[in-house]
Amino acid sequence: MSAFPDEVFLSHSTQDRRFASSLAEVMRSHGVPVWYSQTEIIGAQQWHDEIGAALRRCDWFAVILSPHSVESVWVKRELMYAFRPHRFENRIIPILYQSCDFEDPSWALDSIQMIDFRRSFEEGCAALLRIWGLGYRYRV
């Protein structure tokens, strides 16, 4: 079990926002604080400044991997920041949402254990929450 997060940065493509929203909701309902751009950035804010502030503040980094996210310039920028020395060391979580070439945004992702959501959202949630010693409470 790893240290419980103060806050998890959830990196994703805007085209995967439905999945990202569902995942963020599950994490929050299990007591895991998560920063997610869809709910945290409000109108008239400089969104790139908000993303930068969240990356500096958060102590865990989770990236949703899909064909859309591996093509996203912003996901690639967030990953570059996450892989800076000592930034999120041993606290980067690749979340495989859909099959894709995840070496495209970063070759280093292949060396980290993936949390696979391709078969089942519930199994993926259970595996993700297990990182912090939490059991997944299935939705009814």
N, C-alpha and C positions, 0 to 999 in steps of 0.2 A: 504494500500500500504506500502511496506517495503522499506528501504533505497536502493537506486540504487547501484548495485555492482561496486566495482573497478575492480574485476575480479572473475569469477566463475570457480571453479575447476570442471571439468566434469569427474567423475569416471565411468569406464565402462570395460567390458570384451573386449579383442581384437576380439572375435568372433562376437561382436555387433558393430564393427567399422563402418559399412555402415550406420546404424541408428545414431550412435554417430556423424558421419561426417555431416549428414543431419541436425541434431539438432544444432550442433555447427555453421553451416552455417546460419541457420535461426536466431540464437541468435545474431551472429555478424552483420547480415544484418539489425537487429533492434537496433543496437548500444550497445549490451550487450557484454562486453569483456569476452572472455572465454578461459581458458587454457585447451587444449585437447592434449593428448600425441601424437596422430598421426601427428599433424601439428607442435607441439612445440619442439619435441625431434629430433635433427638432428644427422646424422651419427657420430660415435666416441664419443658421449657424454655418460657419466655414467648415464643411464636412471633412476636408482633408486635415484641418487642424484638430478636429475632434477625434479622428482616427489616430493621428499621431499621439495625442494626449492619452488615449486609451491604451495604445501599444506600450507607452512608457509606464503607465500605471499598473496594468494587468501583470499577474505573475504566472499565468498559464496561457498557452496559445494553442487553439484548436483550429484546424483548417479543413473545410468541407471540400472533398475532391470529387470533381465531376468533369465531363467534357467542357462545360462552361467555365468552371473555375480555373482549369489549367490554361485557358486562353485569356484569362482576365489579367490585365496589366496591374490592377490594384492588388489582387491576390498575390501576384509575383512580388510586388513591392513589400507587402506585409510579410511574406515568407523571407525575403532578404533581410528584413529587420529582425525577424524571429531567430534567424540563424547567426546573428552577430554573436561573437564570443561572449559567453557567460550571461546572455540575455535571458533565454528561456531554457537553459541547459537541463536536459532530462524532463522538460515540462512542455514538450511539443507533441500534440496529438493529431495525427493524420486520420481523418474520418472519410472512409471510402463510401461515398454515397452512390456513385455510378461508376462503372468500369471506364477507365480513362488512362492516358499516358501520363502518370503523375510525375515522371522524371522530367517532363517538359518545364514545369515551373521551378523544380529544384531536384537535382540528382540525389541530394542528401535524404529526401523523404523515404527512399527505398531502405534505408538503414534503421528506420523507426517502425516499431510494431503498429500496424494499421488496426483501426477499429472498423470492422466491415459491416455496413448497413445494407448491403445489396440483397441479402436473403430476407431479412426481417428487421423492421424498425425496432421491435421490442428486444430482439437479441442484441442488436447494436447498442441500444440504450443500456441494457444490462452490462455489457462489456465495458462501455464508457464509464458508467458510474462505479464499477468495480475498481477502477484506477484509484478512486478516493475512499475505498472501503464501504461504499454504499450499495444497498440492495435496490433493485428496480421494482417500484410498485407499478404493476401493470394497470393501464386505464381500463375502466369497465365500460 
